[in-house]
Amino acid sequence: MSLKRRIILNVASNWASMFVTAVAGLIVVPFILTKVGSTGYGVWALLAYGLAYPQLLEAAFALSINRFVAFYRQDTKQLNAFVSASFVIMIVLSIVTIAAAVAVSFFLSDLFRAITPEFQRSAQITCILVGVTLAMQMLQSTHSGALRGYEYYTRSNAVLIVASILRVAMIIGFLMFWKSIVAIQVAYVISMALAAIATFIVAHYSIDGLKINLKLINRAVLRELWIYTYHSIARSGSTIIMFNTLTLLVGWKGTAQDVMVYDIGFKFPNLIRSLLGGIQNVFLPVVTNLKANGQVEAVKSIVKRMTQMCFILTLIVIIPLIILAEPLLRFWIRKDFSDNLVVVMNILTISSLPDGLFGLWLPVLVGVGHLRWLTRMSVGGAIAAIAMTFVLMLGFVSVPMAPSISLLVTMWIYRGIWLPLYGIKKLEIGLAEYFKDSMAKSMVASVVSFVVAFGLQYFLTEYKFHFLIQAFTITALVTAIFAVVAARQETGELFSRVIKTLQRGKECRS
């Protein structure tokens, strides 16, 4: 399979997985709110997303194994050595995670104002179950990373899609008879355990010679794994720590209602991050292989081309989301909500823009080996966001608004300005050349589409069109403007291929 087709297939499977997972989460939100109330939802969100610090280890080791498997594809012994070492470490860390969750569960009501006395007992049990869920996720990470290192994204993502669908079905089923936040987390535990088992089986079936062999683990393997994973922990983990800590700060300073506002406001921006991440993360093994073969020009070409595509895809999603924020929330939640929620959601949406526009540089720079400054800036950005939130929570803005503003400022400075400039410098791409080839047309299209879409939304609202009609019309309009202004050549090529395919089909029938 050609490199282009492989990238398209992997991106498509990543998108399918991210989309199904995100939509599954969106589906259950109004159901959970109906069954356990906004306070119950806030308590559950605080625990499920605020205490997920072990995810930094899962993400870091998955990225490390992804890279090492991609690098040692032709050396089964070395491949198995790194996979075995990672798996054993994950087992140990999973046990520690569960033990830590049990210990923390006894102090929850003293730590967080958002956990009211009526939810104290169920919060303790949920906290322990969150630890078990994270442990299962960590056990899955090694073999998931191995599959992605071999570029078997479709197989890895198939497991995640099935697990997400199963989780939604179980949450709805459990809450029909058991209206408790514990029921929600039980569904997460079961689905994640099944996903871990399935990923293990699929990896051993897909990769020839893959096995866990403790005899292959030695000091050199552990040292090399730790050196790379250390940077991954600091780089990827700092982002996870930042998001989790900001959630905990909302629960510490505010009420369960504040946690609910912040979490719901984060849902759609997080969907954008996930969908764009599904494209961007595919390029880590690709860039690693190209760099290993000395194909630096190919890396530059991929960066410029995919930056343009990321610009188009990100703005096509974000512009309608900003314009339709209020009617979208009313259609989705179907409950009364404060104006604060709309503002929080819009701020968080704008803060997700840098991830979509320039997030491609992260896997690219990791793949070519520029790690040190990525790590330093990621850690610095996380510290800055947490410190800024502390300051804003002194009374300058509302509690859920504080982390939203902090993320907006931090993400734009780090990923929206520094990251692309650093990447351009390291790959020796001309700034003017990069702007012209990757950004200029998309920026023009974004201004035009925002102005036109805003006017159209005012007209559709004035005449009381249904939200789905508004959403479809505005999204179609924005897409058409970007197709004409920013992707004219690609759109023309696509239409030509469609016409040729139809003509060939007609000739075959005749």
VOGU-3710 file (C-alpha; in Angstrom, 3 decimals, decimal comma):
1> mslkrriiln> 0,000/0,000/0,000  1,324/3,453/-0,929  2,261/5,979/1,755  -0,587/8,284/0,698  -3,230/5,557/0,866  -1,883/4,301/4,189  -2,055/7,795/5,699  -5,604/8,301/4,411  -6,732/4,923/5,790  -5,125/5,521/9,179
11> vasnwasmfv> -6,536/9,028/9,425  -9,989/7,748/8,486  -9,871/5,020/11,148  -8,593/7,482/13,756  -11,386/9,856/12,878  -13,960/7,089/13,083  -12,674/6,087/16,525  -12,465/9,655/17,824  -15,845/10,530/16,357  -17,642/7,495/17,789
21> tavaglivvp> -16,014/7,978/21,204  -16,857/11,687/21,292  -20,415/11,241/20,025  -20,929/8,438/22,547  -19,909/10,871/25,286  -22,222/13,556/23,956  -25,159/11,145/23,782  -24,964/10,134/27,428  -24,585/13,667/28,869  -28,312/14,669/28,723
31> filtkvgstg> -29,276/11,156/29,881  -26,952/11,370/32,900  -28,222/14,862/33,728  -31,799/13,566/33,661  -31,105/10,531/35,870  -28,652/11,868/38,487  -29,200/15,641/38,218  -26,737/18,451/37,605  -25,147/18,048/41,059  -24,632/14,312/40,538
41> ygvwallayg> -23,215/14,968/37,086  -20,822/17,570/38,503  -19,565/15,182/41,211  -19,045/12,365/38,699  -17,260/14,656/36,195  -14,987/15,956/38,959  -13,858/12,430/39,820  -13,794/10,935/36,320  -11,839/13,761/34,695  -10,124/15,463/37,622
51> laypqlleaa> -8,466/12,359/39,063  -7,269/10,940/35,741  -3,595/11,775/36,340  -2,386/8,215/35,548  -3,449/8,880/31,956  -0,169/10,732/31,551  1,698/7,430/32,061  -0,634/5,579/29,709  -0,224/8,208/26,990  3,546/8,454/27,421
61> falsinrfva> 4,215/4,697/27,258  1,807/4,276/24,322  3,739/6,965/22,403  7,069/5,399/23,340  6,062/1,928/22,196  4,598/3,442/19,044  8,007/4,914/18,226  10,133/1,915/19,238  7,960/-0,581/17,364  8,073/1,647/14,263
71> fyrqdtkqln> 11,877/1,813/14,607  12,477/-1,918/15,320  10,014/-3,490/12,890  12,740/-5,604/11,362  14,239/-6,659/14,725  11,735/-8,893/16,531  13,991/-9,408/19,530  14,385/-5,694/20,252  10,710/-5,089/19,531  9,663/-7,724/22,076
81> afvsasfvim> 12,162/-6,395/24,600  10,603/-2,921/24,604  7,020/-4,227/24,520  7,731/-6,619/27,415  9,402/-3,929/29,501  6,532/-1,508/28,931  3,874/-4,112/29,755  5,508/-5,136/33,035  5,892/-1,482/34,066  2,222/-0,866/33,260
91> ivlsivtiaa> 1,138/-3,808/35,442  3,037/-2,373/38,403  1,707/1,146/37,815  -1,863/-0,182/37,484  -1,649/-1,754/40,929  -0,271/1,495/42,356  -3,092/3,454/40,680  -5,819/1,329/42,265  -4,158/1,577/45,677  -3,899/5,373/45,339
101> avavsfflsd> -7,573/5,622/44,350  -8,592/3,676/47,451  -6,492/5,966/49,661  -7,823/9,193/48,093  -11,448/8,028/48,382  -11,394/8,537/52,182  -10,548/12,273/51,905  -12,740/13,414/49,012  -15,377/15,335/50,980  -12,649/17,205/52,895
111> lfraitpefq> -10,823/18,184/49,704  -13,612/19,351/47,421  -16,436/21,734/48,152  -18,360/20,320/45,172  -18,896/16,937/46,896  -21,949/17,435/49,079  -22,787/15,100/52,027  -25,545/13,338/50,087  -22,986/12,199/47,472  -20,163/11,376/49,865
121> rsaqitcilv> -20,624/7,584/49,888  -21,247/7,205/46,167  -18,284/9,521/45,475  -15,978/7,232/47,483  -17,036/4,163/45,514  -16,838/6,056/42,210  -13,321/7,234/43,046  -12,147/3,632/43,487  -13,841/2,599/40,250  -12,130/5,491/38,448
131> gvtlamqmlq> -8,823/4,038/39,643  -9,757/0,602/38,271  -10,800/2,173/34,950  -7,468/3,964/34,654  -5,624/0,754/35,510  -7,392/-1,085/32,672  -6,559/1,763/30,303  -2,897/1,592/31,279  -2,783/-2,158/30,641  -4,183/-1,550/27,177
141> sthsgalrgy> -1,647/1,138/26,276  1,359/-1,082/25,491  -0,349/-3,246/22,877  -2,314/-0,307/21,507  0,997/1,503/20,961  2,460/-1,596/19,315  -0,423/-1,797/16,841  -0,047/1,880/15,981  3,721/1,511/15,588  3,003/-1,085/12,914
151> eyytrsnavl> 0,419/1,354/11,513  -2,449/-1,034/12,283  -4,601/1,926/13,272  -7,732/0,347/11,837  -7,478/-2,671/14,136  -6,642/-0,665/17,235  -9,456/1,772/16,524  -11,965/-1,005/15,854  -11,529/-2,161/19,459  -12,061/1,380/20,779
161> ivasilrvam> -15,177/1,885/18,671  -16,796/-1,329/19,914  -15,858/-0,469/23,512  -17,380/3,031/23,195  -20,657/1,716/21,815  -20,808/-0,945/24,525  -20,127/1,683/27,209  -22,995/3,909/26,045  -25,392/0,967/25,999  -24,357/-0,068/29,514
171> iigflmfwks> -24,603/3,468/30,949  -28,124/3,907/29,581  -29,129/0,408/30,708  -27,662/0,717/34,200  -29,129/4,172/34,826  -32,596/2,978/33,866  -32,631/0,841/37,023  -29,823/2,278/39,165  -29,830/6,099/39,285  -26,394/6,590/40,771
181> ivaiqvayvi> -23,049/7,956/39,613  -21,589/4,569/40,620  -23,548/2,937/37,788  -21,868/5,244/35,255  -18,394/4,284/36,371  -19,199/0,552/36,509  -19,979/0,786/32,779  -16,588/2,436/32,216  -14,766/-0,302/34,138  -16,391/-3,154/32,221
191> smalaaiatf> -15,929/-1,584/28,781  -12,292/-0,661/29,449  -11,462/-4,143/30,789  -12,922/-5,745/27,658  -11,005/-3,277/25,475  -7,718/-4,140/27,215  -8,251/-7,877/26,657  -9,305/-7,375/23,030  -6,310/-5,127/22,263  -3,931/-7,736/23,702
201> ivahysidgl> -5,439/-10,469/21,505  -5,536/-8,324/18,346  -1,900/-7,207/18,775  -0,599/-10,764/19,156  -2,686/-11,878/16,189  -1,579/-8,960/13,967  2,171/-8,663/14,680  4,250/-11,713/13,790  6,510/-12,837/16,607  5,103/-10,425/19,188
211> kinlklinra> 5,194/-11,866/22,703  5,893/-10,936/26,291  9,306/-12,297/27,252  10,687/-11,207/30,626  14,136/-12,589/29,769  14,589/-9,885/27,119  14,247/-7,068/29,658  17,622/-5,640/30,629  19,107/-2,436/31,937  19,850/-1,013/28,472
221> vlrelwiyty> 16,262/-1,543/27,317  14,834/0,017/30,484  17,220/2,955/30,228  16,381/3,709/26,579  12,651/3,265/27,234  12,802/5,577/30,236  14,806/8,290/28,423  12,220/8,542/25,658  9,224/8,036/27,951  10,535/10,690/30,349
231> hsiarsgsti> 10,191/13,289/27,599  6,769/11,909/26,655  5,623/12,073/30,289  6,815/15,650/30,660  5,474/16,715/27,268  2,160/14,865/26,937  1,730/14,416/30,674  1,983/18,119/31,395  -1,076/18,711/29,201  -3,012/15,958/30,987
241> imfntltllv> -1,945/17,305/34,379  -3,030/20,791/33,328  -6,522/19,694/32,238  -7,041/17,485/35,297  -5,761/20,072/37,758  -7,986/22,787/36,316  -11,004/20,496/36,786  -9,981/19,816/40,383  -9,556/23,537/41,033  -13,131/24,138/39,868
251> gwkgtaqdvm> -14,342/21,410/42,262  -12,156/22,743/45,085  -13,227/26,387/44,775  -16,692/26,056/43,256  -19,808/23,935/43,453  -20,881/20,818/41,580  -22,863/23,160/39,316  -19,631/24,967/38,425  -17,971/21,646/37,565  -20,963/20,758/35,407
261> vydigfkfpn> -20,743/24,071/33,497  -16,995/23,712/32,926  -17,231/20,053/31,878  -20,156/20,532/29,484  -18,521/23,643/28,034  -15,432/21,527/27,380  -17,217/18,707/25,509  -17,348/20,124/21,990  -13,911/21,813/22,106  -12,500/18,486/23,286
271> lirsllggiq> -14,224/16,794/20,344  -12,372/19,160/18,018  -9,060/18,366/19,704  -9,750/14,645/19,389  -10,736/14,754/15,721  -7,704/16,819/14,732  -5,481/14,677/16,941  -6,734/11,678/15,007  -5,133/13,155/11,896  -1,989/14,521/13,484
281> nvflpvvtnl> -0,901/11,499/15,537  -0,768/9,326/12,421  2,344/11,198/11,336  4,583/10,152/14,249  5,592/6,727/12,795  5,517/8,136/9,238  7,896/11,006/10,049  10,090/8,683/12,150  10,565/6,345/9,175  11,190/9,202/6,727
291> kangqveavk> 13,742/10,753/9,090  15,486/7,385/9,575  15,806/7,102/5,763  17,096/10,660/5,399  14,036/11,943/3,504  13,961/15,398/5,078  12,378/17,083/2,050  9,506/14,608/2,198  8,930/15,614/5,826  8,805/19,310/4,842
301> sivkrmtqmc> 6,343/18,573/2,065  4,059/16,611/4,408  4,146/19,393/7,015  3,148/22,143/4,566  0,450/20,076/2,895  -1,094/18,775/6,107  -0,946/22,175/7,838  -3,160/23,475/5,056  -5,591/20,581/5,490  -5,635/20,992/9,282
311> filtliviip> -6,397/24,710/8,870  -9,328/23,951/6,572  -10,782/21,123/8,666  -10,379/22,979/11,959  -11,994/26,189/10,792  -14,852/24,390/9,014  -15,753/22,836/12,374  -15,018/25,750/14,712  -16,709/28,614/12,846  -20,188/26,994/12,903
321> liilaepllr> -19,609/25,870/16,501  -18,942/29,434/17,691  -21,871/30,891/15,754  -24,314/28,163/16,858  -23,131/27,723/20,460  -26,356/28,791/22,190  -28,883/26,929/19,978  -26,606/23,887/20,009  -26,625/23,757/23,815  -30,397/24,137/23,921
331> fwirkdfsdn> -30,869/21,362/21,378  -28,348/19,070/23,094  -29,072/19,476/26,814  -32,781/20,341/26,464  -32,668/22,067/29,863  -32,329/25,607/31,133  -28,738/26,778/31,456  -26,950/29,985/32,334  -25,473/32,407/29,818  -22,181/31,663/31,548
341> lvvvmnilti> -22,171/28,221/29,917  -22,330/29,707/26,415  -19,438/32,070/27,155  -17,347/29,290/28,726  -17,953/27,042/25,737  -16,974/29,750/23,243  -13,787/30,608/25,137  -12,807/26,924/25,318  -13,613/26,510/21,620  -11,277/29,356/20,685
351> sslpdglfgl> -8,620/27,887/22,999  -8,778/24,631/20,995  -7,923/26,428/17,733  -4,114/26,217/18,148  -4,337/22,439/18,638  -6,155/22,085/15,351  -4,141/24,600/13,363  -0,629/23,767/14,539  -0,878/20,550/16,573  0,667/18,677/13,637
361> wlpvlvgvgh> 4,050/20,084/14,669  4,096/18,010/17,873  4,320/14,528/16,259  6,517/15,929/13,483  9,105/17,387/15,870  8,973/14,275/18,048  9,484/12,092/14,980  12,592/14,002/13,879  13,977/13,995/17,423  13,582/17,576/18,701
371> lrwltrmsvg> 12,361/16,798/22,204  14,053/19,004/24,779  12,372/22,351/24,088  9,027/20,691/23,409  9,227/19,245/26,898  10,255/22,511/28,537  7,562/24,581/26,868  4,859/22,007/27,566  5,721/21,925/31,268  5,994/25,714/31,400
381> gaiaaiamtf> 2,623/26,140/29,693  0,915/23,799/32,149  2,411/25,606/35,149  1,403/28,990/33,706  -2,206/27,867/33,106  -2,576/26,493/36,632  -1,017/29,600/38,213  -3,200/31,926/36,141  -6,309/29,993/37,188  -5,365/30,390/40,861
391> vlmlgfvsvp> -5,072/34,147/40,386  -8,325/34,507/38,440  -10,194/32,487/41,070  -9,417/35,151/43,669  -12,590/36,881/42,516  -11,766/38,393/39,145  -14,134/36,103/37,181  -16,581/33,268/37,879  -15,114/29,900/38,897  -15,671/28,017/35,586
401> mapsisllvt> -14,541/31,077/33,617  -11,104/31,164/35,298  -9,640/27,941/33,798  -11,279/28,738/30,452  -9,455/32,071/30,164  -6,207/30,475/31,370  -6,388/27,812/28,668  -7,156/30,429/26,020  -4,056/32,483/26,852  -1,702/29,549/27,434
411> mwiyrgiwlp> -2,642/27,482/24,395  -2,311/30,409/22,023  1,080/31,479/23,340  2,505/27,945/23,425  0,881/26,084/20,531  -0,437/28,946/18,456  2,730/31,065/18,320  5,817/29,337/19,712  5,261/25,810/18,368  4,939/26,621/14,624
421> lygikkleig> 7,804/29,140/14,770  10,047/26,587/16,490  9,088/23,882/13,978  9,725/26,155/11,001  13,164/26,983/12,374  14,145/23,360/13,041  13,011/22,079/9,627  14,511/25,142/7,926  11,311/26,146/6,145  10,989/29,775/5,090
431> laeyfkdsma> 8,382/31,657/7,142  6,962/33,443/4,083  6,922/30,175/2,146  5,112/28,377/4,974  2,551/31,155/5,336  1,854/31,290/1,601  1,635/27,518/1,035  -0,172/26,505/4,225  -2,084/29,406/5,799  -2,879/32,379/3,551
441> ksmvasvvsf> -5,878/30,995/1,632  -7,397/29,453/4,752  -7,195/32,724/6,669  -8,982/34,586/3,862  -11,635/31,859/3,700  -12,150/31,982/7,474  -12,860/35,737/7,473  -15,264/35,471/4,543  -17,082/32,412/5,913  -17,451/33,858/9,424
451> vvafglqyfl> -19,011/37,108/8,185  -21,367/35,357/5,758  -22,303/32,582/8,211  -22,992/35,069/11,020  -25,387/37,012/8,791  -27,083/33,809/7,652  -27,511/32,602/11,245  -29,215/35,878/12,177  -31,640/35,402/9,275  -32,362/31,737/10,123
461> teykfhfliq> -32,917/32,555/13,801  -35,156/35,503/12,998  -37,457/33,242/10,982  -37,297/30,481/13,624  -35,737/27,699/11,536  -35,083/24,442/13,406  -31,578/24,097/14,843  -30,675/21,136/12,596  -31,557/23,188/9,518  -29,438/26,064/10,831
471> aftitalvta> -26,504/23,759/11,577  -26,634/21,997/8,217  -27,026/25,219/6,212  -24,248/27,131/7,952  -21,822/24,181/7,923  -22,509/23,569/4,219  -21,976/27,266/3,465  -18,684/27,428/5,392  -17,487/24,222/3,713  -18,356/25,595/0,277
481> ifavvaarqe> -16,471/28,849/0,927  -13,364/26,960/2,040  -13,659/24,619/-0,955  -13,694/27,591/-3,333  -11,212/29,894/-1,601  -8,750/27,631/0,258  -8,970/24,228/-1,451  -9,891/25,038/-5,026  -7,315/22,672/-6,532  -8,180/19,796/-4,189
491> tgelfsrvik> -11,906/20,299/-4,800  -11,371/20,297/-8,564  -9,336/17,097/-8,372  -12,031/15,464/-6,242  -14,796/16,383/-8,701  -12,680/15,119/-11,610  -12,179/11,775/-9,913  -15,887/11,464/-9,132  -16,830/12,257/-12,743  -14,280/9,764/-14,115
501> tlqrgkecrs> -15,545/7,084/-11,732  -19,149/7,698/-12,826  -18,135/7,608/-16,505  -16,267/4,323/-16,050  -19,307/2,852/-14,281  -21,569/3,990/-17,115  -19,234/2,468/-19,716  -19,158/-0,837/-17,806  -22,985/-0,968/-17,642  -23,299/-0,218/-21,355
//
